[in-house]
Structure formats: C-alpha cells, structure tokens
C-alpha cells in the first residue's frame, strides 16, 4: 500500500482551491451578465461579463497561488536556518 504525505495533499488542495476560485468568478460574471441580458435583451452583456469573470478569476487564483508559494518558501528558509543552527551547535 502506498503512503501519502500531507504535503502532497496540500498541493492537491491548492489545485482544487484555484479551480474553485476561477469557476466561481466565471459563474458570478455569467449570472450578472444573464440578469442584465434579461432586462436589456442585449447578449453582449453576458459575453462581456463572462470575460471579466474569467480575467478576475485567473487574477485572484494566481494571486492566491503566489501567496501559497511565498508561505512555502518562508517555511523552507526557516527549516534551512534551523538546520544550519543545529549543525553549528553540534560541530562547535
């Protein structure tokens, strides 16, 4: 049986979180576009707000991914610093 570590599950969680952010922004854009379309009978609003939802979703998703990457980098640097301190304490 193959064992999974928590780090791989957190990576999967980031992928799911990115997908949810992007899809929810697209859905909200389409919903608002459909509501405006139902009042004005101009389909351009649906298309325009769908594209704005796509752009907004990708922007928000990438911003969240960059925050996660920064968090992992900080944790990695801290672990490296702790290893260096332990090695200097043991050797000296």
N, C-alpha and C positions, 0 to 999 in steps of 0.2 A: 504494500500500500504506500502510495506517495504522500509525503507530508508537505503541507503548505505553511509557509511562514506568514506572519502578519504583514510584513512589508509588501508582499505580492498582493494581498487582499486590499491594502490601502491604495495600491496602484489601480486595481480594478475599480475601487470606489471613486477614484479621481476621474476615470473614464466615464463611469455612469453619471457622475455629477456634472461633467462637461456636457454630456448629451442631454441631460435634463434641462440645464440652463439654456442651451441653444434651442431645443424644441419648444420650451415654454415661451421663450421670447417670440419665436415664429408664430406660435399659436395665438398669443395675445395680439400680435400685429395683424394676423388674419381676422381675428374676432372683431377688432376695432374697425378694420377695413370693411368687413361684411356689414357691420352696423351702419357705417357711413354710406355704403353702397345701397342698403335697403331704403335709406331716406332720399338719396340723390339719384339713383339709377345710373350712376357712372362707375363702371367697373375699374377705372384707373386707380381709385382709392384703395381697393383691395390689393391690387398688384403693388402699388407704391408702399403701402404699409407692410406688406409681406416682405418686401426687400429691406425695409427699415428694420423689421423684426429679425431678419437674417443677419444684417450687419450688427445690430445691437446684441444679438445672441452670441455671435462669434467674438465680439469685443469683450463681453462680460465673461465668456468662457475662457478665453485666452488670459484675461486678467487674473482670474481665479487660479488657472494653472501656473501662472508665473508666481503667484503668492505661495503656492504649494512647493514649487521648486526652490524658492528662497528659504522656506522653512526647512526643507531637507538639507540645503547647503549649510544653513546655520547649525543644524544638529550634527552634520558631518564634521564641520570645523571644530565644534565643541568636543566631539569624541576624539578627534585627532589631537587637540590640545591636551585633553586628559591623558591620552596615551603617552604623549611626549613628557608630561609632568611625571607620570609613573615611571617611565624609563629613566629620567634624570634622577629621581629619588632612589631607584634601585641601583643605579650604577655609581652613585656618589656617596 
